[in-house]
Amino acid sequence: MARFQPLQELLQIVVIAAGFGAAMAAYRAQYPDNFGFLTSDELLLGYITSICTFWVVVKLLEVSRTDGILARLIDEFCMGTGLNLLVDAVLNYFEILTRSLYLIVVGGLFVVVLLALVRTLLPGRKDRSRAGTLMIGCDPILYRLARSLPQPILGVVGSAASCPPDVAFLGGDDRLAEIIAERHPLHILAARDGASRAVTSVLLDQRLTGMAVLETSGLYEKLLRRMYCRGTQPMDLLVSGALDANSRILAIQAVYTNLLGLALLIVLSPVLALTALVVGLFSGPGPIIETTECSGFQNIPFRLMSFRTTRTGSTARTGSTGALTRVGALINRLHLTHLPQLFNIVRGEMALFGPRPVRLAFTRRLTELMPFYTLRLFVKPGMIGWARVHMPRESFRANELTEIEYDLYYIRQGSPLLDFEILSRTLLLEKPSALATADFALPAH
């Protein structure tokens, strides 16, 4: 099967090239005058840049068929187009090349449509020869994750006691190599404590042949895009070098997040001023902006700013202290309550992207319960974050463990591409999936 890999790579490049070529043809047909101003060098360099950039994203997002086709195409379009725009901004800054937004966006759209058609009409050889998921041992979380895969579960190898009642038990560890040869699984999933030395040797051989072999934590991270912290010893995470924030990435993010924060503060200054005026006039006595002591980068406290939305005094006329005012309810509905956090960003206390800020007292208590909670302080807290785009707002307090799993994933995988995905999902108001919000602390029934 390895000899077909170059042909698959070539086909992928041809499809991407065809997509951007179709965008150029459509641009020429719709805007002939604008197209006439483009030189042949600009067209060729822009065409090659678009192909290379999009191909890099497709390769980075290439997974072993564990995510849905539609989700994969959406990710490819968003990240491929986003990276193309970033590259275009850099080239434009150095006056090397200026490309049309039409060619970038429409080209990306054509590419994902063609990729979808090719993947549907020409499935890979591996898909025709291999099918199904083989499990080495079983635990409740691995079982639920395996059931969410598009491939059927072939059975369990290892201990019959760990085998769910609706899954076939195929035999002991000594039959693993024989079962793989008979069943030809597409995936092999191993429970955290389900692999003996003999099994590990067989799995290593399978990895060398290109087989997708995943352990519970690896599959959990790949499917849910959050770190696996359930049943993990705190020391395993505390000493893990994989969770150290990349200083270069942090430096790059600090530049554009501060620039974006300042730009947003300038653009939204009329909204801030009007909201402050309304709060001052109609919310009764009290400060216009409230501050809360929160844990910042490396656990340095800072004062989080937000508009006051509740009453500060108790009278017969105004009502009880802490009650939401009418103006406060409107500000909440319009999502303006946390707009003053832009000042925190400009002051360097927060970032535009990152884990949500948490009160200092809550951080201390949660660190006592989950020692690895302090790892989320490796980056600055943010106005919008990876956890917020995956979890309903009302579920944060009830699912602190799930939230920190998303936060740790962001720390590990943090990059401008991930920040762009957070921004796009926030602007599109994308609802979290049922799998993303599932409570994996409970055993499956």
Summary of the structure (lengths in Angstrom):
residues: 445
radius of gyration: 25.8
end to end distance: 38.8
largest distance: 81.6
contacts: 1345
relative contact order: 0.08
helix: 58%
strand: 10%
